[in-house]
Every structure is written in C-alpha cells, then in structure tokens.
Amino acid sequence: MKGGGGLIKSLGRDDDQVNIKGVRVELSGVSTAIEKIPGVEKAYVVFDNDILYGFYSGTSWIDESILRREIEKYQPYYAIPNIWKYRATLPLTANGEVDKQALLDFSEVPPLPIDITIPIPEKAMVWVGQKEMSKEPSLISSQSFSSITTPVKEELMLPDKKGRHGWRAMRHRFFTLYRRFFSVVFLANVTGIILGVIFRRKGTELETLGIATAVNLTVAILIRQDHVINALFKIACSVPKWAPFFIRRNCAKVYHIGGIHSGCAMAATMWLVVSAAFATYMRASAAAQVVNYLILALFLALIASAYPAFRVRLHDKFEVVHRFGGWTVLALFWIETILTADHLRGRTPLRTSLLHNPVIWLLSTVTGSIILPWLRLRKVTIRSEVLSDHAIRLYFDYCTPVPGSSVRLSHAPLTEWHSFACIPKPHEKGFSVLISNAGDWTSGVIRTVPTKIWIRGVPTCGVLNVVSIFKSMVLVATGSGIGPCLSVIYANQVSLRIFWSTPNPETTFGQGIINDILDKDDRAVIHNTKTMGRPDMVAVTYRLFKESGAEAVCIISNQKLTRQVVYGMESRGIPAFGAIWDS
C-alpha cells in the first residue's frame, strides 16, 4: 500500500493464512476463538511484522490474563496474540468489512504502561530466543510476557537440504533400504542364473531350477511370517541404547525387510520363466509343463495385483487375489514337484526320490508357515467404547502384546483382514485398539459396536517397535495415527516430544487420550486442524527435534504426509522412520 511521502507499506498477506513458528494458521479461526470469550462482541486478528495482534470490541476492556486463559482452551500457544488491543467498536471499510489498516494504525499508538501480573499455568510454554522453556507457576509482567512470546524469525527457518538435488532424491526416495534389499536379492539371483548357464551340469538342470525357485519362494513367505517378523524385530531392537548411534539407526530400519520378500518373489518368477522354457526345450512330461505354466501365470497375476497403485486403491481385492492365488500356487507347486520327481527318478522309488528332494522339504516349510497363523484363528469377546461418531476403542484381554505391535481383525476371515495397532498399558492385562472412520469396514464397526470379532495369528511388530532403540524421540501423528503412538507413550521407555495434528481432538477422541499425551509430554503440540488449519508438518517437526535434542523422528500418518516428513527430515540429516506401505 502506498502511504504518505510515497513510502510503500506492507500489509502482509492478503489471504487468511499466515505462517507462525513454522505452522500455517488461519487468522479467522483465531478471531472466532476470541469471540467465544465472554464479554467479547467482535474480534479481528492481524499478523504484522512477526507480531500477532488481537483486536476486540465489547462492553468494556478485559484483563489480558483472562483473554489468554480463555483462548488457550481453543488455540495452541503459537496462535495466541502477542499484543491485545481493545476498542469500543472495530473500524469498518465502506464495504462493511473490518478495516485492517485502521487497526494497524491504532496499534502503533503507544499504550499507557500498565503493570499487570499474569500467572503462567503449570504447563504453559514460553519462548526465549532460540530456546523453549517450560515454567513452573510464577508471576511476570504483561510487558515481559509480550516480549518473550514475540516470534523469533530465525528459529522458524528450515535449513537447506543436504547434497545435490538429483543425488538427494535418488538416495532418500528411490534407493530406500527397502529397494536396496530388493536389488541385492534380485541381482544375486540374476548372477545365479548366469553362473548356472556357464557351469551347468547336464541332466540336473530341472532339479536345480526347481530348488532355486523353491528357495526364493520359501524366503519370500517366511519373511512375512508373524513369528519370523517378531524374531527379527526382537534381534534388531535388542541393541542397547549405549551402542554407537549409526548401529542403532540402521537396526531401526528393520521394518524394510519387505524388500527381501519382494525381491525373492520376483526372483522366483524369473526362475519359473527359465524353468518353463527349459522344460519345454527338454520335452518334460506334458502334465508337468502344463502345471509349470499355470504356476507362472498365477505368479504374474500375483505380482500385477501387488503393484502399489492397484494394492492401495483396491486393497480388499489385492488381499483376496494374494490369499487364494497364493494357496493355489502352493498346491500346484506340490503337484509340479511330484510330477518332476517322477519324471527324473529313473529306477529309484518315487517315495525315496521325494524324501531326498530338497524342494519337498522347502515346500513343507512354506506350507507349515502359511497354516500356522490359521491354527490360531478364533472369535474373541471384546469390550467396545464409543468415543464419538468418528472413533471407537476396542478392548481385548486374550494376550498382552509388546508396544509397537499390531493385530489383524475381521468379520469375514476368508475374504478380508484389517490391521490395527495394539495399545497395551504397563502392568495391565490385554490391550486396546483405536479405530476411526476411514471406510466402509471401520464405519461399520463404529456403527454396530461389536462384542465379538475374529482374530488370526499373533500380534506382529511394526515400525513403532523401533522407538525403544533410541534415548529420545519426536513422535508425530495425524488423526487416528495417535492410536499406535499411545502404546509407546504408555510404555514410557523413551523421552518423547509429541506432535499430534487432527481435527477436533477432544470431540473425536475424548479428553482421556489428550490427558494421557500431556502426562507424558506436558509441552505436547496438539493442533486442531478444524480451527487452526493445516500445519507445516516438516517445519513443526524440525523445530521440535532441534529444541528437544531428540535423536530421531517417527511419524504415523497417511502415506503422503509420512513420505513428506520422512524425506524432509532425512534430507536434512535427521533420522526419521515411518510406515512404507509395502503390504
């Protein structure tokens, strides 16, 4: 805006959103919150020169301590005005809107010095330069309060990402540990094929190809088996906190083992292609060739259905194809192995040939691994607690899992299963799960309030299980992602700073969960996106990481935000962990 003397004066952004302490804040939401305070008729908030002004009108002036205490019920610390200004009426423009410039001109008139003492609540937060401090109840003057809560611009700025752009993207987005596992496994098998062609022994080709296929199939299945996953997590998470950080950091990436599953599955398909081609060339038994090509066709269908875009959009169909297609492939493998053994046995009895065939023992291992979880299929009694029309909490007492694990639930065991994080409490039997409305199945659970539900296998460790490796952690969650985090919060094994962004947290999830979070971290940032807009997740996470001196960051959110925060941290040299959606 052009002012007197030809000077240009900035009035800030023309929209309703501003960035305060790395968080996107909707000023209209703050104004609405102020208008809820008794005695306030009209409010208007302006962010100018890194200062948040709160203008209000009403019957009389209101003590700032009252204003602050009341607005803290609706807004986080960074959305509370630094300076309050009272006017009998707020100035309006010719269009009937609040005159922002007139308010700013009014704010430049120096107020009369008023010595007001403001009590800081026990869990209040104040900002002094670059350092965040939690203060015990005390009294300070209003002038000192305004000065220390004025935002410091330097602490809001994210540092530049490390490394060159192309290499940085390749390292943190393309060549993740999951893909590195996949590449190592797949390239090792390609090398095996090349060496097999060079050094092949005539007469043993079909047997060798069958063994190579079975080995890859066995590893692909076992790496997804509940007990194997739990054993690998237990080994990785047994690293003591005093161990060198680079060891703990790499052990915490144990949840990327899905890359071994994918790599072995692709390699098994590759060996199948070679086996089918060679069996055709060698004119193996017609029955064995037919079965071989059926297995290959089913394998290709399984791989196509596992493509991320299909798996995410049509997860229920992916699950059905993977389950029944996988069972069919296993049955056909048994048939193909018996037919091939019969073709190659010569004068040796079939029974003896099978007992000395490594493929039979590998298939037996795979079959047992698949059957084992279904032996623990049962319908259990649960207690349901409806938190709101958007969320429900289910309580189980049949076992007590470790923090950071998940359980599979279903109404129809053969067609669909849904995984939810277990929330055990120390010294209490059983656990609970938090379910929010995210689709037909979850909305049905909330609506029907079940008393029984199907479970299968044992609770399985997940990404949050690695939190125990670290001494301190910034825990980030959005929406119902706070559910998995509660298990870590209750366990109280690690020093935590907590950042939870969700619409209407108290209304949706209840005051109890909020109290549990604040008991663990009395400076927790609980951001109500309904009234305050969406925060800059990367900026807030980075600020909490720097201020707390934590060792790492862990986020439980949707796929887009998880990848955004993990990349935002890792590209700045900060260890970050989050789900990778590989199943």
C-alpha positions in Angstrom: 0.0 0.0 0.0 1.3 3.5 -0.9 1.4 5.8 2.2 2.3 9.4 2.9 5.5 10.7 1.3 5.4 8.0 -1.4 6.5 5.2 1.0 5.4 1.7 0.4 3.9 -0.1 3.5 3.4 -3.8 3.6 0.1 -5.0 5.0 1.2 -8.7 4.9 -0.6 -11.4 3.1 -4.0 -10.7 1.5 -5.4 -14.2 2.4 -6.4 -15.6 5.7 -3.4 -17.9 6.3 -0.1 -16.9 7.8 3.0 -18.9 8.9 3.7 -18.6 12.7 6.5 -20.7 14.2 6.5 -22.9 11.1 2.8 -23.6 11.4 0.1 -22.5 8.9 -2.5 -20.6 11.0 -5.9 -19.4 9.8 -6.5 -15.9 11.3 -10.3 -16.2 11.0 -10.1 -19.3 13.2 -8.2 -17.3 15.9 -10.8 -14.5 15.6 -13.6 -16.9 16.0 -12.0 -18.3 19.1 -11.6 -14.9 20.7 -15.3 -14.2 20.0 -16.1 -17.1 22.3 -14.7 -15.3 25.3 -17.4 -13.8 27.5 -17.6 -10.0 27.0 -16.1 -10.0 23.5 -18.6 -9.0 20.8 -16.3 -8.8 17.7 -12.7 -9.8 17.2 -10.2 -9.5 14.4 -6.6 -10.8 14.3 -3.8 -9.3 12.3 -0.3 -10.7 11.8 2.2 -7.9 11.0 6.0 -7.7 11.3 6.1 -11.1 13.0 3.7 -9.9 15.7 0.2 -11.4 16.2 -2.3 -8.6 17.2 -5.6 -9.5 18.8 -8.2 -6.6 18.3 -11.6 -7.0 20.1 -14.6 -4.9 20.9 -17.2 -5.3 23.7 -18.8 -3.5 26.6 -15.5 -3.0 28.4 -11.8 -3.7 28.4 -10.8 -7.3 29.6 -7.7 -8.2 31.6 -5.2 -9.8 29.3 -4.7 -12.7 31.7 -8.3 -13.6 31.3 -8.1 -13.3 27.5 -5.0 -15.5 27.4 -6.5 -18.1 29.8 -9.7 -18.3 27.8 -8.2 -18.5 24.3 -5.8 -21.3 25.5 -8.9 -23.5 25.6 -9.2 -23.2 21.8 -5.8 -22.3 20.4 -2.2 -23.5 20.8 0.5 -21.3 22.2 1.7 -20.0 18.8 -1.8 -18.8 17.8 -2.3 -16.7 20.9 -1.9 -12.9 20.1 1.2 -11.3 21.4 -0.5 -7.9 21.8 -4.1 -7.3 22.7 -6.0 -4.1 21.7 -9.4 -3.1 22.9 -11.8 -0.8 21.0 -15.4 0.0 21.8 -16.1 -0.8 18.1 -13.9 -2.1 15.3 -13.5 0.3 12.4 -15.1 -0.8 9.1 -14.4 0.0 5.5 -17.0 1.3 3.0 -17.8 -2.3 2.2 -18.7 -3.1 5.8 -15.6 -5.2 6.4 -13.1 -4.7 9.3 -10.6 -2.0 8.3 -7.2 -3.8 8.7 -5.1 -0.7 8.1 -7.1 1.4 10.6 -6.4 -1.3 13.2 -2.7 -1.3 12.4 -2.5 2.5 12.7 -4.3 2.2 16.0 -1.8 -0.4 17.2 1.1 2.0 16.5 -0.1 4.4 19.2 2.0 3.5 22.3 -0.2 2.2 25.1 -0.1 3.6 28.6 2.2 1.4 30.8 0.0 -0.9 32.8 1.6 -3.2 35.4 -0.5 -6.4 35.2 0.7 -9.6 36.6 -0.1 -12.7 34.6 0.1 -16.2 36.2 1.7 -18.8 33.9 -0.1 -22.1 34.2 2.0 -25.1 35.3 2.1 -26.5 31.7 2.4 -23.2 29.9 5.1 -22.7 27.2 7.1 -19.6 26.7 9.8 -18.8 24.1 13.1 -17.1 24.9 15.2 -16.6 21.8 16.1 -19.9 20.4 15.2 -22.0 23.4 11.9 -23.3 24.6 11.3 -23.4 28.3 8.6 -25.0 30.5 8.0 -22.8 33.5 6.6 -23.6 36.9 3.7 -21.4 38.1 5.0 -17.9 38.6 4.2 -14.2 38.1 5.6 -12.0 35.3 4.6 -8.6 34.0 2.5 -8.3 30.9 5.2 -6.4 29.1 7.8 -9.1 29.7 5.3 -11.8 28.6 4.7 -10.0 25.3 8.4 -9.6 24.7 9.3 -13.3 25.2 6.4 -14.6 23.2 7.2 -12.5 20.2 8.2 -15.0 17.5 11.9 -15.1 16.6 12.1 -15.3 12.8 15.4 -17.2 12.7 14.1 -20.2 14.6 11.3 -20.7 12.1 13.6 -21.2 9.1 14.2 -24.7 7.8 17.9 -25.3 6.9 18.7 -26.2 3.3 18.6 -29.9 2.4 21.9 -31.6 2.2 23.6 -32.7 -1.0 22.7 -32.1 -4.7 19.1 -32.3 -5.6 19.3 -35.3 -8.0 21.5 -37.4 -5.7 19.4 -36.5 -2.7 16.2 -37.7 -4.4 17.9 -40.9 -5.5 19.2 -41.6 -2.1 16.2 -40.8 0.1 13.3 -41.5 -2.3 14.4 -44.1 -4.9 17.2 -46.1 -3.3 15.5 -46.6 0.1 16.7 -49.5 2.2 13.6 -51.5 1.0 14.7 -51.1 -2.6 18.3 -51.8 -1.8 17.2 -55.1 -0.2 15.2 -55.9 -3.3 18.1 -55.0 -5.6 20.6 -57.2 -3.7 18.3 -60.2 -3.7 17.3 -59.8 -7.3 20.8 -59.2 -8.7 22.1 -62.2 -6.6 19.6 -64.4 -8.4 20.4 -62.9 -11.8 24.1 -63.8 -11.1 23.0 -67.3 -10.1 21.2 -67.8 -13.5 24.3 -66.6 -15.4 26.6 -68.9 -13.4 24.1 -71.7 -13.8 24.2 -71.3 -17.6 28.1 -71.2 -17.6 28.7 -74.1 -15.2 25.5 -76.2 -15.8 25.7 -80.0 -15.4 23.7 -81.9 -17.9 20.8 -83.9 -16.5 20.4 -81.9 -13.4 19.0 -78.6 -14.9 15.3 -79.2 -14.0 16.2 -80.2 -10.4 18.5 -77.2 -10.0 15.9 -74.8 -11.3 13.3 -76.3 -9.0 15.5 -75.9 -6.0 16.3 -72.2 -6.9 12.6 -71.4 -7.3 11.7 -73.2 -4.1 14.4 -71.4 -2.1 13.2 -68.0 -3.2 9.6 -68.9 -2.6 10.5 -70.1 0.9 12.3 -66.9 1.9 9.6 -64.7 0.4 6.9 -66.5 2.5 9.0 -66.8 5.7 10.0 -63.1 5.8 6.3 -62.3 6.1 5.5 -64.9 8.8 4.4 -63.4 12.1 6.9 -65.3 14.3 9.8 -64.6 11.9 9.0 -60.9 11.8 8.8 -60.7 15.6 12.1 -62.6 15.9 13.8 -60.2 13.5 12.4 -57.1 15.3 13.5 -58.6 18.7 17.0 -59.1 17.5 17.2 -55.6 15.9 15.6 -53.8 18.9 17.8 -55.6 21.4 20.7 -53.2 20.6 21.4 -51.3 23.8 20.9 -47.5 24.0 24.6 -47.1 24.7 25.6 -48.7 21.4 27.0 -46.3 18.7 24.3 -44.3 17.1 24.9 -45.4 13.5 24.4 -49.0 14.6 21.1 -48.2 16.3 20.0 -46.0 13.4 20.5 -48.8 10.9 18.9 -51.5 13.2 15.8 -49.3 13.5 15.3 -49.8 9.7 14.4 -53.5 10.2 10.9 -52.8 9.0 12.3 -52.5 5.5 12.7 -56.3 5.3 9.7 -56.4 3.0 12.2 -55.6 0.2 13.6 -59.2 0.7 10.0 -60.5 0.3 9.5 -58.6 -3.0 13.0 -59.4 -4.3 12.6 -63.2 -3.7 9.1 -63.2 -5.2 10.3 -61.5 -8.4 13.4 -63.8 -8.4 11.2 -66.9 -8.0 9.1 -65.7 -11.0 12.3 -65.3 -13.0 13.5 -68.8 -12.2 10.0 -70.1 -13.1 10.3 -68.5 -16.6 13.7 -70.2 -17.1 12.3 -73.5 -15.8 9.3 -73.4 -18.0 11.4 -72.6 -21.1 13.9 -75.3 -20.3 11.2 -77.9 -19.5 9.6 -77.2 -22.9 13.0 -77.4 -24.6 13.8 -80.8 -22.8 10.3 -82.1 -23.6 9.5 -82.8 -20.0 6.2 -84.6 -19.2 3.2 -82.8 -20.6 1.5 -82.7 -17.2 4.5 -81.1 -15.6 4.7 -78.5 -18.3 1.0 -77.6 -18.0 1.3 -77.2 -14.2 4.5 -75.2 -14.7 2.8 -72.7 -17.0 -0.2 -72.4 -14.7 2.1 -71.6 -11.8 3.9 -69.0 -13.9 0.6 -67.4 -15.0 -0.7 -67.2 -11.4 2.7 -65.7 -10.2 2.4 -63.0 -12.8 -1.1 -62.2 -11.7 0.0 -62.0 -8.1 2.8 -59.6 -9.0 0.5 -57.5 -11.1 -2.0 -57.2 -8.2 0.8 -56.3 -5.8 1.6 -53.2 -7.9 1.4 -50.2 -5.4 -1.3 -48.3 -7.3 -3.6 -51.4 -7.5 -2.8 -52.5 -4.0 -3.7 -49.1 -2.5 -6.9 -48.4 -4.5 -8.2 -52.0 -4.4 -6.7 -53.4 -1.2 -9.5 -55.8 -0.5 -9.3 -57.3 -4.0 -5.5 -57.5 -3.7 -5.9 -59.4 -0.4 -8.3 -61.9 -1.9 -6.1 -62.5 -5.0 -2.9 -62.8 -2.9 -4.5 -65.2 -0.5 -6.4 -67.6 -2.8 -3.9 -67.2 -5.6 -1.0 -67.9 -3.3 -2.7 -71.0 -1.9 -3.4 -72.3 -5.4 0.2 -71.7 -6.4 1.4 -73.7 -3.4 -0.8 -76.6 -4.2 0.3 -76.5 -7.9 4.0 -76.4 -6.7 3.4 -79.6 -4.8 1.9 -81.3 -7.9 4.6 -80.0 -10.2 7.4 -81.2 -7.8 5.9 -84.7 -7.6 5.5 -84.9 -11.4 9.0 -83.7 -12.0 10.5 -86.1 -9.4 8.6 -88.9 -11.0 10.0 -87.9 -14.4 13.6 -87.8 -13.2 13.7 -90.7 -10.7 14.7 -93.4 -13.2 14.5 -96.7 -11.3 14.5 -95.1 -7.8 11.2 -95.5 -6.0 9.1 -92.3 -6.0 8.9 -92.2 -2.2 12.7 -92.3 -1.9 13.1 -89.7 -4.6 10.8 -87.4 -2.9 12.4 -87.8 0.6 15.8 -86.9 -0.9 14.4 -84.0 -2.9 15.3 -80.6 -1.1 12.3 -79.0 -2.8 9.9 -81.2 -0.8 11.3 -80.0 2.5 11.3 -76.4 1.4 7.6 -76.7 0.4 6.8 -78.4 3.7 8.4 -75.4 5.5 6.3 -72.9 3.4 3.1 -74.9 3.9 3.6 -75.0 7.7 4.4 -71.3 7.8 1.1 -70.5 6.0 -1.0 -72.8 8.0 0.4 -71.8 11.4 -1.5 -68.4 11.8 -4.7 -70.0 10.7 -4.4 -72.5 13.6 -4.8 -69.5 15.9 -8.0 -68.3 14.1 -10.7 -67.6 16.7 -13.5 -65.3 17.6 -12.8 -63.4 20.8 -15.0 -61.3 23.1 -14.3 -57.6 23.2 -15.4 -54.6 25.1 -16.3 -51.5 22.9 -16.0 -47.9 24.0 -17.6 -45.4 21.5 -15.5 -42.2 21.6 -17.6 -40.3 19.1 -19.5 -40.9 15.8 -16.0 -40.9 14.2 -14.0 -43.2 16.6 -14.3 -46.3 18.7 -11.9 -48.1 21.1 -12.0 -51.9 21.3 -10.6 -53.7 24.4 -9.1 -57.3 24.2 -7.9 -59.5 27.1 -6.7 -62.7 25.4 -3.0 -61.6 25.3 -0.7 -58.7 26.2 1.5 -57.7 23.2 4.6 -55.6 23.2 4.4 -51.9 22.4 4.5 -51.1 18.7 2.8 -54.3 17.5 -0.4 -54.8 15.5 -3.3 -57.3 15.4 -5.5 -58.4 12.5 -9.2 -58.1 12.8 -12.1 -59.4 10.6 -15.8 -60.1 10.4 -15.3 -62.5 7.4 -12.0 -64.4 7.9 -11.7 -65.8 4.4 -12.2 -62.5 2.5 -10.7 -59.6 4.4 -8.5 -58.6 7.3 -7.7 -55.2 8.7 -4.6 -54.5 10.8 -4.7 -52.2 13.8 -2.1 -51.1 16.3 -2.2 -52.7 19.7 -2.3 -50.3 22.7 -1.1 -52.2 25.8 -0.7 -50.5 29.2 2.0 -51.4 31.6 1.0 -53.8 34.5 -2.4 -54.3 32.8 -3.6 -57.5 31.1 -4.7 -57.2 27.5 -4.7 -54.3 25.1 -6.9 -51.9 23.1 -7.1 -50.7 19.5 -8.3 -47.3 18.3 -10.4 -47.3 15.2 -11.5 -44.2 13.3 -13.9 -43.8 10.4 -11.8 -44.4 7.3 -14.0 -46.5 5.1 -16.9 -49.0 5.0 -15.4 -51.5 7.3 -14.4 -49.1 10.0 -17.6 -47.1 9.9 -19.5 -50.4 10.2 -17.5 -51.2 13.4 -18.3 -47.8 14.9 -22.0 -48.1 14.0 -22.6 -51.6 15.2 -20.4 -51.5 18.4 -19.4 -55.2 18.2 -19.0 -57.5 21.2 -17.1 -60.3 19.3 -14.6 -60.2 16.4 -12.3 -62.6 14.6 -8.5 -62.5 15.1 -5.7 -64.6 13.5 -2.1 -65.4 14.4 -0.2 -63.4 16.9 0.3 -59.6 17.3 3.1 -58.6 14.9 5.8 -56.0 15.5 5.8 -52.8 13.4 7.7 -49.6 12.8 6.9 -48.1 16.3 8.6 -51.1 17.9 12.0 -49.5 16.9 11.4 -46.4 19.2 12.8 -48.3 22.1 16.3 -48.3 20.5 16.6 -44.6 21.0 17.1 -42.4 24.1 14.8 -39.6 22.9 12.3 -39.3 20.0 10.0 -36.8 18.4 6.7 -38.6 17.9 4.5 -37.2 15.1 0.9 -38.3 14.4 -2.1 -37.2 12.4 -5.7 -38.2 13.0 -6.1 -41.7 14.4 -2.4 -42.3 14.0 -2.2 -41.3 17.6 -3.6 -44.8 18.4 -0.4 -46.6 17.5 1.6 -43.9 19.3 -0.3 -44.5 22.6 1.4 -47.8 23.0 4.8 -46.1 23.0 3.5 -43.3 25.2 2.2 -45.7 27.8 5.4 -47.8 27.8 7.4 -44.8 28.9 10.7 -46.3 27.7 11.9 -43.2 25.8 11.9 -39.4 26.3 9.3 -38.1 23.9 8.2 -34.8 22.3 4.8 -35.3 20.8 3.1 -33.5 17.9 -0.4 -34.5 17.0 -2.4 -32.8 14.2 -6.1 -33.7 13.9 -9.5 -32.1 13.6 -11.4 -31.7 16.9 -9.2 -33.9 19.0 -11.2 -33.7 22.2 -14.6 -34.2 20.5 -13.4 -37.1 18.3 -11.1 -39.0 20.6 -12.0 -37.8 24.1 -10.3 -35.9 26.8 -8.8 -39.1 28.3 -6.4 -39.6 25.4 -5.4 -35.9 25.5 -4.6 -36.2 29.2 -2.5 -39.3 28.6 -0.5 -37.4 26.0 0.1 -34.4 28.3 1.1 -36.7 31.2 3.9 -37.9 29.0 4.8 -34.6 27.4 3.4 -31.5 29.1 4.6 -29.4 26.2 2.9 -31.6 23.5 1.7 -29.8 20.4 -1.9 -30.8 19.8 -3.0 -29.0 16.7 -6.7 -28.7 15.9 -6.8 -28.5 12.1 -10.5 -27.7 12.2 -10.0 -24.3 13.8 -6.3 -23.7 13.0 -5.8 -25.0 9.5 -3.2 -27.5 8.4 0.3 -27.0 10.0 3.6 -27.2 8.1 4.3 -30.7 9.3 8.0 -30.7 8.3 8.7 -27.3 9.9 7.0 -28.1 13.2 8.7 -31.5 13.4 12.1 -30.0 12.7 11.6 -27.3 15.3 10.6 -29.9 18.0 13.5 -32.0 17.0 16.0 -29.2 17.4 14.5 -27.8 20.6 14.3 -31.2 22.3 17.7 -32.5 21.3 16.0 -35.8 20.3 17.9 -38.5 18.4 15.3 -39.3 15.8 11.7 -38.7 14.5 9.0 -41.2 14.0 5.7 -40.4 12.2 2.4 -42.3 12.0 0.2 -40.7 9.3 -1.1 -41.3 5.8 1.2 -42.2 3.0 1.6 -38.8 1.6 2.4 -37.0 4.8 4.6 -39.8 6.1 6.8 -39.7 3.0 6.9 -35.9 3.1 8.0 -35.7 6.7 10.5 -38.6 6.5 12.1 -37.1 3.4 12.0 -33.6 4.9 14.0 -34.9 7.9 16.3 -37.4 6.2 17.3 -34.9 3.5 18.5 -32.6 6.4 20.5 -35.4 8.1 17.9 -36.3 10.7 17.0 -40.0 11.2 13.3 -40.4 10.5 11.1 -43.5 10.5 7.6 -44.2 9.2 5.5 -46.9 7.6 6.4 -47.8 4.0 3.1 -49.4 2.8 4.7 -52.5 1.3 1.9 -54.9 2.2 
